[in-house]
Every structure is written in structure tokens, then in C-alpha cells.
Amino acid sequence: MYTDWKFPRIIGPSFIGGFAMGKFIDRTGQRFGKLVVAERMGSSAAKKVLWRCFCDCGGEVTVPSGSLVTGNTQSCGCIIPNFKHGGTGKGSYNTWRAMMRRCYKQEDKDYPRYGGKGVTVHQSWHDYETFAKDVGEPKNDETLDRINTYGNYEPGNCRWASVQVQNRNIRIREKSKSGVIGVRIRNGGWYAEITVKNKKYYSKVAKSLEEAIQNRKELERIYWGNS
């Protein structure tokens, strides 16, 4: 009899549908191939028990219990070579899963700010092992930061950075008049400002938004350093 839930169950037909001899089997937390069962999602029109499952690729899928226990469904449909990566519990793996979900899963709470705005993950980084090799592991409180906040998650545009460093990275504000943090409009011109120890410093008035953004970056270099 099967005892290790970490591998797919290949068992007799009396277990099909999530029941054994009339008794319901809670499969929450069980692993079937690349899938880990998260919660029950009711029953299908054919009265088969349905389970919501998370895939190792970061995706999710709803699967009938019978398809899980027979091994017919072992992933969300993705193709990721060498998915036995050994990354479970590592900061890079948790970050990778979150990155994939917010860019591709509409059900994720952060999807509207990422995938919903067209942010994607570089194709090579759909494979966790490649991602981990490229970015390494975070230190202390570091999280994954896009250097160009308009850009995608891809080699050359991502780094591990502290919250302080990330807060200094210029990002678009949807409700800001200028649209850019630290850039203001005055008398038809643009100027940059920065706050250091509750004291504000200003740049000269610029002729364009682009010039004001560069002025803001120069203020950051002077007062915040190059970090």
C-alpha cells in the first residue's frame, strides 16, 4: 500500500473520485507529480470530486480526483525539464513562484499590477533552475527588484535589493500629476525634489519631463549615494 504522499498514487479503481469504500479522502497537501493539492473545489457535473492544485512551474489547475490518483494528470500542462530542482525552502524558489504567479495567474492578488499591465518573465526563467543560476540567493531582507520598473523580469533587469534601495527606485504613480515619484510641475516647468532627514532639496527647473527625471537621479546620486 502507498505510504509516501510525495509521489503519485497508482491505486485501484475503488479509490477513483476521492473515495475509498464510500469514505471521503481529503487530499489537501498531497503531491501528484508536479502538482500539490491546495483545496477542494466542489464536484464536476459527473459528480467527481475536484481539487485545486498548484504546479511546480507556478501555475495552478483544477483536476478531478480520479485523474490525480491514476497519474493521468501530473502537471498544469507546462513543460519544465528537470522539475526536481531541490529549491523548496530557498528564497530564490519562493520568489520565483511568486513572480510566475503575479505575472501569469489572473487569480493572484498582485496580477493586476504585474501581468495585468503586461509585465512578463523571460522565457528562460520559466525554468526555476535557470532563474536561480542567474540571480543566486537573496541576503537578509533582500527581495527581487526590477532595475527598470517599466521592464520585465529578465536577465540584466533584476537584482536582489533591500527595501530601502527599492524604495529609491523611481516608479510610476498613476495618480501623480507628473507621473513620476520625486518630479513636480511648477509654472509650466518640471523640477525634481528629494527628501533627506525631513529636509527637501530641489533641482533647477527642467524644460522636459525626461530632463527632470535625470535631475531626480542626480539628486539620488548626491544625497543617497549609488546604492
C-alpha positions in Angstrom: 0.0 0.0 0.0 1.1 3.5 -0.8 2.5 5.4 2.2 4.6 8.4 0.9 2.3 11.3 -0.3 5.1 13.0 -2.2 4.7 10.7 -5.2 1.6 10.0 -7.4 -0.7 7.3 -6.2 -1.4 4.5 -8.7 -4.1 2.6 -7.0 -7.2 0.5 -7.8 -10.5 1.7 -9.2 -12.2 1.6 -5.8 -10.4 4.8 -4.9 -11.4 6.7 -8.1 -13.2 10.0 -7.4 -11.7 10.7 -4.0 -13.5 8.0 -2.1 -12.4 4.6 -0.7 -15.1 2.1 0.1 -17.6 5.0 0.5 -15.2 7.1 2.7 -14.1 10.6 1.6 -10.4 11.1 1.3 -9.1 14.6 2.0 -6.1 15.0 -0.5 -5.2 18.5 0.7 -1.4 18.8 0.8 -0.8 15.7 -1.2 1.6 15.7 -4.2 0.9 14.1 -7.5 3.8 14.6 -9.9 4.3 18.3 -10.2 1.0 19.1 -8.5 0.3 19.8 -4.8 -3.3 19.8 -3.8 -4.4 23.1 -2.2 -8.2 22.7 -1.6 -11.4 21.1 -2.7 -13.3 22.9 -5.4 -16.7 21.1 -5.2 -17.7 18.4 -7.8 -18.0 18.2 -11.5 -21.2 17.6 -13.5 -20.3 13.9 -13.4 -20.2 14.2 -9.6 -16.4 13.7 -9.5 -14.6 15.5 -6.7 -12.5 18.4 -8.0 -9.3 19.6 -6.4 -7.4 22.9 -6.9 -3.7 22.2 -7.4 -0.6 24.3 -7.5 2.1 23.3 -10.1 5.8 23.4 -9.5 6.0 25.9 -12.5 4.0 28.4 -10.6 0.7 27.6 -12.3 -2.5 26.1 -11.0 -5.2 23.8 -12.3 -8.4 22.2 -11.1 -8.3 18.4 -11.5 -10.8 15.6 -10.9 -9.6 13.3 -8.1 -9.6 10.3 -10.4 -7.1 11.9 -12.7 -4.8 12.6 -9.9 -4.8 9.2 -8.3 -4.4 7.3 -11.6 -1.5 9.6 -12.6 -3.3 10.8 -15.7 -2.7 14.4 -14.6 0.6 15.3 -13.1 1.1 19.0 -14.0 -0.9 22.1 -15.1 0.1 21.3 -18.7 3.5 23.1 -18.5 6.7 21.6 -19.8 9.6 22.3 -17.5 12.7 19.9 -17.8 14.2 18.6 -14.6 11.5 19.9 -12.3 13.1 18.1 -9.3 15.1 21.2 -8.6 15.7 20.9 -4.9 14.8 24.6 -4.4 12.0 24.0 -1.9 12.5 26.3 1.1 15.1 28.6 -0.6 14.5 32.3 -1.0 15.0 32.1 -4.7 12.4 29.4 -5.2 9.8 31.2 -3.2 10.5 34.4 -5.1 10.3 32.5 -8.4 6.9 31.0 -7.6 5.5 34.4 -6.6 7.0 36.0 -9.7 5.4 33.5 -12.0 2.0 33.7 -10.3 1.7 37.5 -10.3 2.7 37.6 -14.0 0.5 34.8 -15.3 -2.2 33.9 -12.8 -5.2 36.2 -13.0 -6.5 34.8 -9.7 -3.4 36.2 -7.9 -4.0 39.3 -5.9 -0.9 41.0 -7.4 -1.7 40.1 -11.0 -3.4 43.5 -11.8 -0.2 45.3 -11.1 2.1 42.9 -13.0 0.7 40.5 -15.6 -2.4 42.7 -15.9 -0.1 45.6 -17.0 1.9 43.4 -19.4 4.8 42.5 -17.2 6.3 39.1 -18.3 9.0 36.7 -17.3 11.8 35.9 -19.7 11.2 32.5 -21.3 14.4 31.0 -19.9 13.3 32.0 -16.4 10.2 29.9 -16.7 12.6 27.2 -15.6 13.5 27.7 -11.9 17.0 26.2 -12.1 17.9 28.7 -14.8 16.5 31.6 -12.8 18.3 30.5 -9.6 21.6 30.2 -11.6 21.3 33.7 -13.0 20.2 35.5 -9.8 21.6 33.5 -7.0 20.2 33.7 -3.4 19.0 36.8 -1.6 20.7 38.0 1.6 19.0 39.2 4.8 15.8 41.2 3.8 16.6 41.4 0.1 13.8 40.8 -2.4 13.8 40.7 -6.2 13.8 44.2 -7.8 13.4 45.2 -11.4 16.0 47.9 -12.1 13.9 49.4 -14.9 10.4 49.3 -13.3 8.9 49.6 -16.8 10.7 46.4 -17.9 10.1 42.7 -17.5 11.6 40.1 -15.2 14.7 39.2 -17.3 18.4 38.9 -17.2 20.1 42.2 -16.8 17.0 43.9 -15.3 16.7 42.2 -12.0 18.7 42.2 -8.8 18.3 41.3 -5.1 17.9 44.6 -3.3 16.9 45.8 0.2 13.6 47.5 0.8 15.4 50.8 1.3 17.1 50.6 -2.1 13.9 49.5 -3.8 12.0 52.5 -2.3 14.5 54.8 -4.0 13.8 53.3 -7.4 11.6 55.6 -9.5 8.2 54.2 -10.2 5.2 55.5 -12.0 2.4 56.9 -9.8 -0.9 56.6 -11.6 -2.5 59.5 -9.7 0.6 61.8 -9.7 0.4 64.9 -11.9 3.9 64.3 -13.3 3.5 60.5 -13.2 6.9 60.1 -11.6 8.0 59.9 -8.0 10.1 62.9 -7.0 9.2 65.0 -10.0 6.9 68.0 -9.8 5.3 70.6 -12.1 5.8 74.3 -11.4 4.8 77.2 -13.6 4.7 75.1 -16.7 8.2 73.6 -16.0 9.5 70.4 -14.4 11.7 70.1 -11.3 13.0 67.3 -9.2 12.9 67.1 -5.4 14.3 64.7 -2.8 13.9 64.4 1.0 16.8 63.7 3.3 16.2 63.7 7.0 13.0 65.6 6.7 14.7 68.3 4.6 13.8 68.8 0.9 16.3 69.6 -1.8 15.4 70.7 -5.3 16.9 70.7 -8.8 16.8 73.5 -11.3 13.7 73.8 -13.4 13.9 71.5 -16.4 12.4 72.0 -19.9 11.0 68.5 -20.2 9.9 65.5 -18.0 12.8 63.5 -19.3 15.3 66.1 -18.1 13.6 66.4 -14.7 13.8 62.6 -14.3 17.6 62.8 -14.9 17.8 65.6 -12.4 16.0 63.4 -9.9 18.5 60.6 -10.5 21.3 63.1 -10.0 19.8 64.1 -6.6 19.7 60.5 -5.6 23.3 60.0 -6.5 24.3 63.1 -4.5 22.2 62.5 -1.4 21.6 58.8 -1.4 24.8 57.5 -3.0 25.0 54.9 -5.8 23.2 52.1 -4.0 
